[in-house]
Amino acid sequence: MIKSIVNAEHYFWGNQCEGWHLLKTDTLSVIEEKLPVGTAEQYHFHYKAQQVFYILKGQATFNIEGRDVLVNAGESIHIPALTKHGISNQNSEELSILVISEPKAHGDRENI
């Protein structure tokens, strides 16, 4: 089945951020997320899930273990399990990303 943000399961998170489940299984999750200007995710880690974040549009600021890393459109970053991290949009345009988690990250999160 072809999936897009038009027909995928949709949810809101944080302050006006959105996500769409493009693939939702226990072993693999692929989500498209949008972060409006000035929004951020709470600092956290996952016990089991490793994640790859691919930037579709904009520039993401990741805080990884207390260090800021900028990731631009067309680039990705890998976050291993147990790594403390968060993402924010500190730029002047909407941030659009793909979040690929193995296994799924929902239910496997500890906020800090």
C-alpha atoms as an extended CHARMM CRD file, in Angstrom:
* protein
*
       112  EXT
         1         1  MET       CA              0.0000000000        0.0000000000        0.0000000000  PROA      1               0.0000000000
         2         2  ILE       CA              1.2580000000        3.4740000000       -0.8590000000  PROA      2               0.0000000000
         3         3  LYS       CA              1.4850000000        5.7410000000        2.2080000000  PROA      3               0.0000000000
         4         4  SER       CA              1.8490000000        9.4880000000        2.5330000000  PROA      4               0.0000000000
         5         5  ILE       CA              0.8630000000       12.1840000000        5.0090000000  PROA      5               0.0000000000
         6         6  VAL       CA             -2.4900000000       12.2490000000        3.1810000000  PROA      6               0.0000000000
         7         7  ASN       CA             -3.5240000000        8.7130000000        4.2320000000  PROA      7               0.0000000000
         8         8  ALA       CA             -1.1800000000        7.7250000000        7.1000000000  PROA      8               0.0000000000
         9         9  GLU       CA             -2.1170000000        7.6000000000       10.7830000000  PROA      9               0.0000000000
        10        10  HSD       CA             -1.6130000000       11.1410000000       12.1250000000  PROA      10              0.0000000000
        11        11  TYR       CA             -0.7840000000       12.4360000000       15.6050000000  PROA      11              0.0000000000
        12        12  PHE       CA              0.2470000000       15.6380000000       17.3610000000  PROA      12              0.0000000000
        13        13  TRP       CA              3.1080000000       15.8770000000       19.8280000000  PROA      13              0.0000000000
        14        14  GLY       CA              4.8900000000       18.5810000000       21.7810000000  PROA      14              0.0000000000
        15        15  ASN       CA              3.8660000000       22.1340000000       20.9440000000  PROA      15              0.0000000000
        16        16  GLN       CA              2.1930000000       22.0700000000       17.4910000000  PROA      16              0.0000000000
        17        17  CYS       CA              4.4480000000       19.3090000000       16.0880000000  PROA      17              0.0000000000
        18        18  GLU       CA              2.9040000000       16.5990000000       13.9110000000  PROA      18              0.0000000000
        19        19  GLY       CA              3.7350000000       13.0800000000       12.8550000000  PROA      19              0.0000000000
        20        20  TRP       CA              2.4960000000       10.5060000000       10.3320000000  PROA      20              0.0000000000
        21        21  HSD       CA              3.1420000000        6.7480000000       10.6620000000  PROA      21              0.0000000000
        22        22  LEU       CA              4.3590000000        5.6340000000        7.2290000000  PROA      22              0.0000000000
        23        23  LEU       CA              5.2520000000        2.1990000000        8.6550000000  PROA      23              0.0000000000
        24        24  LYS       CA              4.2380000000        1.0060000000       12.1050000000  PROA      24              0.0000000000
        25        25  THR       CA              5.3710000000       -2.4520000000       13.2030000000  PROA      25              0.0000000000
        26        26  ASP       CA              6.9410000000       -3.7420000000       16.4200000000  PROA      26              0.0000000000
        27        27  THR       CA             10.3210000000       -4.1680000000       14.7300000000  PROA      27              0.0000000000
        28        28  LEU       CA             10.4790000000       -1.0940000000       12.4750000000  PROA      28              0.0000000000
        29        29  SER       CA              8.9070000000        2.3590000000       12.4870000000  PROA      29              0.0000000000
        30        30  VAL       CA              9.0700000000        5.0440000000        9.7970000000  PROA      30              0.0000000000
        31        31  ILE       CA              7.4980000000        8.4000000000       10.6460000000  PROA      31              0.0000000000
        32        32  GLU       CA              7.3990000000       11.7220000000        8.8550000000  PROA      32              0.0000000000
        33        33  GLU       CA              7.3800000000       14.5910000000       11.3510000000  PROA      33              0.0000000000
        34        34  LYS       CA              7.0250000000       18.3570000000       11.0310000000  PROA      34              0.0000000000
        35        35  LEU       CA              8.3750000000       20.8050000000       13.5950000000  PROA      35              0.0000000000
        36        36  PRO       CA              7.2610000000       24.4330000000       13.2870000000  PROA      36              0.0000000000
        37        37  VAL       CA              9.7940000000       27.2210000000       13.8490000000  PROA      37              0.0000000000
        38        38  GLY       CA             10.8540000000       27.4810000000       17.5020000000  PROA      38              0.0000000000
        39        39  THR       CA              9.6410000000       24.0280000000       18.5940000000  PROA      39              0.0000000000
        40        40  ALA       CA             11.6440000000       21.3010000000       20.3180000000  PROA      40              0.0000000000
        41        41  GLU       CA             11.3690000000       17.7540000000       21.5610000000  PROA      41              0.0000000000
        42        42  GLN       CA             12.0000000000       16.9130000000       25.2070000000  PROA      42              0.0000000000
        43        43  TYR       CA             15.4990000000       15.5460000000       25.9400000000  PROA      43              0.0000000000
        44        44  HSD       CA             15.2560000000       11.7490000000       26.2720000000  PROA      44              0.0000000000
        45        45  PHE       CA             16.7170000000        8.3460000000       25.3790000000  PROA      45              0.0000000000
        46        46  HSD       CA             15.4380000000        4.9680000000       24.2210000000  PROA      46              0.0000000000
        47        47  TYR       CA             16.3310000000        1.7330000000       25.9960000000  PROA      47              0.0000000000
        48        48  LYS       CA             16.1950000000       -0.5060000000       22.9000000000  PROA      48              0.0000000000
        49        49  ALA       CA             15.4950000000        1.5980000000       19.8150000000  PROA      49              0.0000000000
        50        50  GLN       CA             18.1970000000        2.9680000000       17.5640000000  PROA      50              0.0000000000
        51        51  GLN       CA             17.0890000000        5.7780000000       15.2930000000  PROA      51              0.0000000000
        52        52  VAL       CA             18.0430000000        7.4410000000       12.0360000000  PROA      52              0.0000000000
        53        53  PHE       CA             16.7870000000       10.9750000000       11.4390000000  PROA      53              0.0000000000
        54        54  TYR       CA             16.7740000000       12.1250000000        7.8010000000  PROA      54              0.0000000000
        55        55  ILE       CA             16.1600000000       15.8130000000        7.1700000000  PROA      55              0.0000000000
        56        56  LEU       CA             13.7150000000       16.3720000000        4.3080000000  PROA      56              0.0000000000
        57        57  LYS       CA             13.4230000000       20.1610000000        4.6340000000  PROA      57              0.0000000000
        58        58  GLY       CA             15.0800000000       22.7580000000        6.8620000000  PROA      58              0.0000000000
        59        59  GLN       CA             17.8750000000       22.4040000000        9.3910000000  PROA      59              0.0000000000
        60        60  ALA       CA             17.6320000000       20.4000000000       12.6220000000  PROA      60              0.0000000000
        61        61  THR       CA             19.5510000000       21.1310000000       15.7880000000  PROA      61              0.0000000000
        62        62  PHE       CA             20.1660000000       17.9260000000       17.7110000000  PROA      62              0.0000000000
        63        63  ASN       CA             21.4170000000       17.9240000000       21.2650000000  PROA      63              0.0000000000
        64        64  ILE       CA             23.2540000000       14.6200000000       21.6420000000  PROA      64              0.0000000000
        65        65  GLU       CA             24.7210000000       13.8560000000       25.0410000000  PROA      65              0.0000000000
        66        66  GLY       CA             24.9150000000       17.6130000000       25.7580000000  PROA      66              0.0000000000
        67        67  ARG       CA             26.5120000000       18.6130000000       22.4280000000  PROA      67              0.0000000000
        68        68  ASP       CA             24.6840000000       20.4960000000       19.6570000000  PROA      68              0.0000000000
        69        69  VAL       CA             24.9020000000       19.0730000000       16.1290000000  PROA      69              0.0000000000
        70        70  LEU       CA             23.3770000000       20.7750000000       13.0670000000  PROA      70              0.0000000000
        71        71  VAL       CA             21.9070000000       18.4860000000       10.3880000000  PROA      71              0.0000000000
        72        72  ASN       CA             20.8060000000       19.9710000000        7.0520000000  PROA      72              0.0000000000
        73        73  ALA       CA             18.2650000000       18.9110000000        4.4330000000  PROA      73              0.0000000000
        74        74  GLY       CA             19.5590000000       15.8680000000        2.5550000000  PROA      74              0.0000000000
        75        75  GLU       CA             21.6100000000       14.6820000000        5.5710000000  PROA      75              0.0000000000
        76        76  SER       CA             20.9450000000       12.0960000000        8.2710000000  PROA      76              0.0000000000
        77        77  ILE       CA             22.1770000000       11.2600000000       11.7400000000  PROA      77              0.0000000000
        78        78  HSD       CA             22.1690000000        7.9430000000       13.6220000000  PROA      78              0.0000000000
        79        79  ILE       CA             21.2720000000        7.8720000000       17.3250000000  PROA      79              0.0000000000
        80        80  PRO       CA             22.1820000000        4.5560000000       19.0130000000  PROA      80              0.0000000000
        81        81  ALA       CA             20.0180000000        3.1390000000       21.8060000000  PROA      81              0.0000000000
        82        82  LEU       CA             20.6910000000        4.6200000000       25.2830000000  PROA      82              0.0000000000
        83        83  THR       CA             22.0010000000        7.8780000000       23.7510000000  PROA      83              0.0000000000
        84        84  LYS       CA             20.4940000000       11.0080000000       25.3300000000  PROA      84              0.0000000000
        85        85  HSD       CA             19.1390000000       13.2870000000       22.6160000000  PROA      85              0.0000000000
        86        86  GLY       CA             16.5850000000       15.8510000000       21.5200000000  PROA      86              0.0000000000
        87        87  ILE       CA             15.7690000000       17.7550000000       18.3390000000  PROA      87              0.0000000000
        88        88  SER       CA             14.7510000000       21.3670000000       17.8480000000  PROA      88              0.0000000000
        89        89  ASN       CA             13.9300000000       23.7480000000       15.0280000000  PROA      89              0.0000000000
        90        90  GLN       CA             15.8630000000       26.9480000000       15.6980000000  PROA      90              0.0000000000
        91        91  ASN       CA             15.5580000000       28.2610000000       12.1450000000  PROA      91              0.0000000000
        92        92  SER       CA             13.1620000000       30.4360000000       10.1570000000  PROA      92              0.0000000000
        93        93  GLU       CA             11.3870000000       27.6580000000        8.2070000000  PROA      93              0.0000000000
        94        94  GLU       CA              9.3960000000       24.5550000000        9.0800000000  PROA      94              0.0000000000
        95        95  LEU       CA             11.4870000000       21.4310000000        9.7070000000  PROA      95              0.0000000000
        96        96  SER       CA             10.3940000000       18.2060000000        8.0170000000  PROA      96              0.0000000000
        97        97  ILE       CA             12.1010000000       14.9130000000        8.9180000000  PROA      97              0.0000000000
        98        98  LEU       CA             11.8930000000       11.1480000000        8.5750000000  PROA      98              0.0000000000
        99        99  VAL       CA             12.3780000000        9.2180000000       11.8150000000  PROA      99              0.0000000000
       100       100  ILE       CA             13.3400000000        5.5710000000       11.3090000000  PROA      100             0.0000000000
       101       101  SER       CA             13.3840000000        3.4770000000       14.4980000000  PROA      101             0.0000000000
       102       102  GLU       CA             14.4500000000       -0.1430000000       14.9810000000  PROA      102             0.0000000000
       103       103  PRO       CA             12.6950000000       -1.5840000000       16.8970000000  PROA      103             0.0000000000
       104       104  LYS       CA              9.7920000000        0.8710000000       17.3140000000  PROA      104             0.0000000000
       105       105  ALA       CA             10.5200000000        3.7580000000       19.6910000000  PROA      105             0.0000000000
       106       106  HSD       CA              6.9640000000        4.2680000000       20.9730000000  PROA      106             0.0000000000
       107       107  GLY       CA              6.7820000000        2.8450000000       24.5050000000  PROA      107             0.0000000000
       108       108  ASP       CA             10.6010000000        2.7090000000       24.6990000000  PROA      108             0.0000000000
       109       109  ARG       CA             11.3650000000        6.2320000000       25.8720000000  PROA      109             0.0000000000
       110       110  GLU       CA             12.6710000000        7.7830000000       29.0740000000  PROA      110             0.0000000000
       111       111  ASN       CA             12.3530000000       11.5720000000       29.3620000000  PROA      111             0.0000000000
       112       112  ILE       CA             15.1420000000       13.3610000000       31.1810000000  PROA      112             0.0000000000
